[in-house]
Amino acid sequence: MQYEEDEMHQQLARLLAYLVLPALGLISIAIILLIILL
């Protein structure tokens, strides 16, 4: 039981990484563009 739970947590962490990292990249690019344009 414990093993399956750890596996699920790893999958959730991986999914979060795939969702959050591109979002952070886009946000940082947007901030840089705003700084350049303003």
Order of alpha helices (4+ residues) and beta strands (2+ residues): alpha
